[in-house]
Amino acid sequence: MGELLVKALLKQSLEAEDVLVHEVLKPEPCPNEVIIKVHFAGICGTDMKIYDGDYPSYKQPLVLGHEFSGQVEAVGAGVEDLAIGTNVVARTIVSSCGKCELCIMGRESLCTWKKRIGFDHDGVFAEYVKVHKDQIHVLPKEIDLVSAALIEPFTVVVHALNPITIKPSDVVLVIGPGPIGLMAVLLCKAYGATVVVVGLEQDQKRLKLAQKMGADLVLVSDLDNSDSKLLALTDGQGANIVLECSGTAGGVNQGLQLCRRGGQYVQIGTRSTPITVDFMKIAYKEIKVTGGIGHSKLDWENSIRILQSGKVDFSPLIQDFYNLDQWKEAFDAFKNKGQTKVLFKL
């Protein structure tokens, strides 16, 4: 019997848009490994950076993608209590050094030597993906596979908000209504906070979605005189908590400007080039500044519990489905048409 070939979306080089669907060998499990049949996989902003040739380094050629859900297809020796057909998701990090202080503290997402699917190992824009058994999270029956494909980006929000406490009396300003910003809206509303979302004129579609998902006020920063409206809402004090999700210079500076004295600022949005900011605002207003990147095992467990509880609903975020051969249309929809989440259905 010949070796089985399956479809996968490969980024072939560092060149922009050098992507094609290829037939590759179906992966086989080594000891302690699990083969997952991918059912749904979401496009992430980082996938777009790799697609555009703007991400500094990754394995070449590379099967793209790291947000997904699926079912156990096969297991290797040493994998126990994981039945074929089980609905699962898997953490992005395949391995870390396990020895540095950060790994010992459970902060492996900050480990210099970490390896991840979709970056250092082949990812999930494929019919099958191979992961280590320790990456696996079994899905409870309350979570369907479509919603589960969005757990990974939700863990980024949960992780970033870990250091702070959000109270029903808080006014939270979310800057940037992309997928991460909209998930931040869901989580902050679950905590009972008043949520204001700010975007640009080009974000009108996503701002309307933010309102549908529970945002109390949405503002277009280049049209609505958003600063004065936010200050009016807070009796001139500014937001208790600012979640900067755009990763832009304008967003960062607006966030520091609108954060109240003694407030909390969280940088979640990222970019590959430096941003110039008025850092003295942090000192003069005694703003507590934290940042968030990646996620831990505990963040995944907490995210799954939150989704299982029914306190958040990802379904409004999902705009369309594509098969793998429609990859160009899918990337274009995410990049140019204001779609929040598009999923490959495999």
C-alpha positions as CSV (number, residue, x, y, z in Angstrom):
1,M,0.0,0.0,0.0
2,G,1.4,3.4,-1.0
3,E,1.9,6.3,1.5
4,L,-1.2,8.5,1.9
5,L,-1.0,12.0,0.6
6,V,-3.1,14.8,2.1
7,K,-3.6,18.5,1.4
8,A,-1.7,21.3,3.3
9,L,-1.2,25.0,2.7
10,L,2.5,25.8,2.6
11,K,4.4,29.0,2.8
12,Q,7.3,28.1,0.6
13,S,9.8,30.9,1.3
14,L,10.2,34.3,3.0
15,E,8.9,36.0,-0.1
16,A,5.5,37.6,0.2
17,E,2.5,35.5,-0.8
18,D,4.6,32.6,-1.8
19,V,1.9,30.1,-0.8
20,L,0.4,27.1,-2.4
21,V,-1.7,24.0,-1.6
22,H,0.5,21.0,-1.8
23,E,0.0,17.3,-1.3
24,V,2.1,16.1,1.6
25,L,2.6,12.8,3.4
26,K,0.0,12.1,6.1
27,P,1.8,12.4,9.4
28,E,2.4,9.3,11.5
29,P,2.6,9.5,15.3
30,C,5.9,8.9,17.1
31,P,5.9,7.9,20.8
32,N,3.9,10.4,22.9
33,E,2.5,12.1,19.8
34,V,-1.1,12.6,18.6
35,I,-2.4,13.0,15.0
36,I,-5.4,15.2,14.9
37,K,-7.9,15.4,12.0
38,V,-8.3,19.2,11.6
39,H,-12.0,20.2,11.3
40,F,-11.8,24.1,11.5
41,A,-8.8,26.4,11.5
42,G,-8.8,30.2,11.8
43,I,-6.6,32.8,10.2
44,C,-4.6,35.0,12.7
45,G,-3.0,38.4,12.2
46,T,0.4,36.6,12.7
47,D,-0.5,34.3,9.8
48,M,-1.1,37.4,7.7
49,K,2.4,38.7,8.7
50,I,4.0,35.5,7.6
51,Y,1.9,35.5,4.4
52,D,3.0,39.0,3.6
53,G,6.7,38.3,4.3
54,D,6.7,40.6,7.4
55,Y,7.5,38.0,10.0
56,P,11.2,37.8,10.9
57,S,11.8,34.0,11.0
58,Y,10.0,30.7,10.7
59,K,10.6,27.2,9.3
60,Q,10.7,27.0,5.5
61,P,8.7,25.6,3.9
62,L,6.0,25.8,6.5
63,V,2.4,24.6,6.8
64,L,0.7,27.7,8.2
65,G,-1.8,28.1,11.0
66,H,-2.1,27.6,14.7
67,E,-5.7,28.2,15.7
68,F,-7.8,25.1,15.2
69,S,-10.1,22.3,16.5
70,G,-10.4,18.7,15.5
71,Q,-10.6,15.1,16.5
72,V,-8.0,12.5,17.5
73,E,-7.1,10.4,14.5
74,A,-4.2,8.3,15.8
75,V,-2.0,8.1,18.8
76,G,1.6,7.0,19.4
77,A,3.0,4.7,22.1
78,G,2.8,6.2,25.5
79,V,-0.5,8.1,24.8
80,E,-3.2,6.7,27.1
81,D,-6.8,7.7,27.9
82,L,-7.3,9.6,24.6
83,A,-9.8,7.7,22.5
84,I,-9.9,8.0,18.7
85,G,-12.6,10.5,17.7
86,T,-12.2,12.6,20.8
87,N,-12.9,16.4,20.2
88,V,-9.8,18.3,21.1
89,V,-7.8,21.5,20.7
90,A,-4.0,21.9,21.2
91,R,-1.7,24.6,22.6
92,T,0.6,26.2,20.1
93,I,3.8,25.6,22.0
94,V,5.3,22.2,21.1
95,S,8.3,22.5,23.4
96,S,10.4,24.9,25.5
97,C,13.7,24.4,27.3
98,G,11.9,23.4,30.6
99,K,14.9,24.7,32.5
100,C,14.9,28.5,32.5
101,E,13.3,30.5,35.3
102,L,10.3,31.4,33.0
103,C,9.6,27.7,32.1
104,I,9.8,26.7,35.8
105,M,7.3,29.5,36.6
106,G,4.9,28.1,33.9
107,R,5.6,31.1,31.6
108,E,6.9,29.0,28.7
109,S,5.4,31.5,26.2
110,L,8.4,33.8,27.1
111,C,11.0,31.1,26.8
112,T,13.7,32.0,24.3
113,W,13.9,28.4,23.1
114,K,10.2,27.7,22.6
115,K,9.0,25.9,19.5
116,R,5.5,26.4,18.1
117,I,3.2,24.9,15.5
118,G,2.7,27.2,12.6
119,F,6.1,28.8,13.2
120,D,8.8,26.2,13.9
121,H,6.7,23.1,13.2
122,D,4.1,22.5,10.5
123,G,0.8,24.1,11.4
124,V,-2.9,23.4,11.1
125,F,-3.9,24.7,7.6
126,A,-3.8,21.0,6.6
127,E,-6.1,18.0,6.8
128,Y,-4.0,16.6,9.7
129,V,-1.6,18.0,12.2
130,K,0.9,16.2,14.6
131,V,1.2,17.4,18.2
132,H,2.7,16.2,21.5
133,K,0.3,14.7,23.9
134,D,1.0,17.4,26.5
135,Q,-0.4,20.0,24.1
136,I,-3.8,18.4,24.0
137,H,-7.0,19.8,25.7
138,V,-10.1,17.6,25.5
139,L,-13.2,19.6,24.8
140,P,-16.2,19.3,27.0
141,K,-19.5,18.4,25.3
142,E,-20.8,22.0,25.7
143,I,-18.2,23.3,23.2
144,D,-18.7,22.7,19.5
145,L,-15.8,22.4,17.1
146,V,-16.5,25.7,15.4
147,S,-16.4,27.7,18.6
148,A,-13.4,25.7,19.8
149,A,-11.3,26.9,16.8
150,L,-11.3,30.3,18.4
151,I,-10.1,29.2,21.8
152,E,-6.5,30.0,21.0
153,P,-6.9,33.7,20.4
154,F,-9.2,33.9,23.4
155,T,-6.4,32.5,25.6
156,V,-4.3,35.5,24.5
157,V,-7.0,37.9,26.0
158,V,-7.4,35.8,29.1
159,H,-3.6,35.7,29.6
160,A,-3.2,39.5,29.1
161,L,-6.0,40.2,31.7
162,N,-4.6,37.8,34.3
163,P,-2.6,40.5,36.2
164,I,-5.7,42.8,36.6
165,T,-9.1,42.8,38.3
166,I,-12.0,44.0,36.3
167,K,-15.0,45.1,38.4
168,P,-18.6,46.0,37.4
169,S,-17.9,49.6,38.3
170,D,-15.0,49.9,35.8
171,V,-15.1,51.6,32.5
172,V,-12.9,49.7,30.1
173,L,-11.6,51.2,26.9
174,V,-10.8,48.7,24.1
175,I,-8.7,50.3,21.3
176,G,-8.9,48.3,18.1
177,P,-12.0,46.2,17.2
178,G,-10.1,43.3,15.6
179,P,-10.6,39.7,16.7
180,I,-8.6,40.1,19.9
181,G,-10.3,43.4,20.7
182,L,-13.7,41.9,20.2
183,M,-12.9,39.0,22.4
184,A,-11.7,41.4,25.0
185,V,-15.2,43.0,24.8
186,L,-16.8,39.6,25.5
187,L,-14.6,38.9,28.5
188,C,-15.0,42.4,30.0
189,K,-18.8,42.3,29.7
190,A,-18.7,38.9,31.3
191,Y,-17.1,40.6,34.3
192,G,-19.9,43.2,34.2
193,A,-17.8,46.3,33.2
194,T,-18.9,49.2,31.0
195,V,-17.0,48.8,27.7
196,V,-16.1,51.5,25.2
197,V,-14.6,50.4,21.9
198,V,-12.6,52.8,19.6
199,G,-11.7,52.1,16.0
200,L,-11.0,53.9,12.8
201,E,-13.4,54.8,10.0
202,Q,-12.3,51.7,8.1
203,D,-13.5,49.6,11.2
204,Q,-17.2,50.6,10.9
205,K,-18.3,47.0,10.2
206,R,-16.3,45.7,13.2
207,L,-17.6,48.5,15.5
208,K,-21.2,47.5,14.7
209,L,-20.3,44.0,15.6
210,A,-18.7,45.2,18.9
211,Q,-22.0,46.8,19.7
212,K,-23.9,43.6,18.9
213,M,-21.5,41.8,21.2
214,G,-22.3,44.0,24.2
215,A,-20.1,47.1,23.9
216,D,-21.9,50.0,25.7
217,L,-20.4,52.7,23.4
218,V,-18.5,52.5,20.1
219,L,-16.5,55.4,18.7
220,V,-14.7,56.2,15.5
221,S,-11.6,58.0,16.6
222,D,-11.0,59.9,13.3
223,L,-14.7,61.1,13.1
224,D,-16.4,61.1,16.5
225,N,-14.2,63.3,18.7
226,S,-13.8,60.1,20.7
227,D,-11.6,61.5,23.4
228,S,-14.1,64.0,24.6
229,K,-17.0,61.5,24.5
230,L,-15.0,59.0,26.6
231,L,-14.1,61.7,29.1
232,A,-17.7,62.8,29.2
233,L,-18.8,59.3,30.0
234,T,-16.3,59.1,32.9
235,D,-16.8,62.6,34.4
236,G,-13.5,63.8,32.9
237,Q,-11.5,61.0,34.6
238,G,-10.8,58.7,31.8
239,A,-11.0,54.9,31.6
240,N,-10.2,52.8,34.6
241,I,-8.6,50.2,32.3
242,V,-7.3,50.5,28.8
243,L,-6.8,47.5,26.6
244,E,-4.7,48.5,23.6
245,C,-5.4,45.9,20.9
246,S,-4.4,47.6,17.7
247,G,-0.6,47.7,18.0
248,T,-0.5,51.1,16.4
249,A,1.2,54.3,17.5
250,G,-2.1,56.2,17.4
251,G,-3.8,53.5,19.6
252,V,-1.0,53.4,22.1
253,N,-0.8,57.2,22.6
254,Q,-4.6,57.5,22.7
255,G,-4.7,54.8,25.3
256,L,-2.2,56.5,27.6
257,Q,-4.0,59.8,27.1
258,L,-7.4,58.4,28.0
259,C,-6.3,56.2,30.9
260,R,-7.2,57.9,34.2
261,R,-4.8,58.8,37.0
262,G,-3.9,55.6,38.8
263,G,-5.5,53.5,36.0
264,Q,-4.4,50.3,34.3
265,Y,-3.0,50.1,30.8
266,V,-2.6,46.7,29.1
267,Q,-0.7,46.4,25.8
268,I,-2.1,43.4,23.8
269,G,-1.7,44.5,20.2
270,T,1.8,43.9,18.7
271,R,3.8,45.2,15.8
272,S,7.3,44.5,14.4
273,T,8.6,48.1,14.5
274,P,9.1,50.5,17.5
275,I,6.5,53.0,18.5
276,T,7.2,56.5,19.9
277,V,5.1,57.4,22.9
278,D,5.0,60.1,25.6
279,F,6.3,57.8,28.4
280,M,6.0,60.6,31.0
281,K,2.2,60.1,31.0
282,I,2.9,56.9,32.9
283,A,4.8,58.7,35.6
284,Y,2.7,61.8,35.9
285,K,-0.6,59.7,36.1
286,E,0.9,56.7,38.0
287,I,-0.5,54.4,35.4
288,K,0.2,50.7,35.9
289,V,1.4,49.3,32.6
290,T,1.4,45.6,31.7
291,G,1.7,43.6,28.5
292,G,0.5,40.2,27.3
293,I,1.8,37.8,24.8
294,G,0.9,34.2,24.2
295,H,-0.6,32.0,26.8
296,S,0.0,29.2,29.4
297,K,-1.6,25.8,30.0
298,L,-3.6,27.4,32.8
299,D,-4.9,30.1,30.4
300,W,-6.2,27.4,28.1
301,E,-7.9,25.6,31.0
302,N,-9.5,28.9,32.2
303,S,-10.6,29.8,28.7
304,I,-12.2,26.5,28.1
305,R,-14.1,26.8,31.4
306,I,-15.3,30.3,30.5
307,L,-16.6,29.2,27.1
308,Q,-18.2,26.1,28.6
309,S,-20.0,28.2,31.1
310,G,-21.8,30.1,28.3
311,K,-20.6,33.5,29.6
312,V,-19.1,34.3,26.2
313,D,-20.3,33.5,22.7
314,F,-17.9,33.4,19.8
315,S,-20.4,32.8,17.1
316,P,-20.8,36.5,16.0
317,L,-17.1,36.7,15.3
318,I,-17.2,34.0,12.6
319,Q,-17.9,35.6,9.3
320,D,-17.3,32.9,6.7
321,F,-15.9,29.5,5.9
322,Y,-13.6,28.4,3.1
323,N,-12.0,25.2,1.9
324,L,-8.3,25.0,1.7
325,D,-8.2,25.5,-2.1
326,Q,-9.9,28.9,-1.5
327,W,-7.0,30.1,0.6
328,K,-6.5,33.2,-1.5
329,E,-10.1,34.3,-1.1
330,A,-9.9,33.6,2.7
331,F,-6.7,35.6,3.2
332,D,-8.2,38.5,1.1
333,A,-11.4,38.4,3.2
334,F,-9.4,38.7,6.4
335,K,-7.1,41.4,5.2
336,N,-9.1,43.6,2.9
337,K,-12.8,43.1,3.6
338,G,-13.1,43.8,7.4
339,Q,-13.9,40.2,8.2
340,T,-13.3,39.4,11.9
341,K,-12.7,35.6,11.7
342,V,-12.7,33.4,8.7
343,L,-12.3,29.7,9.1
344,F,-11.0,27.0,6.9
345,K,-13.3,24.0,7.0
346,L,-11.4,20.8,6.3
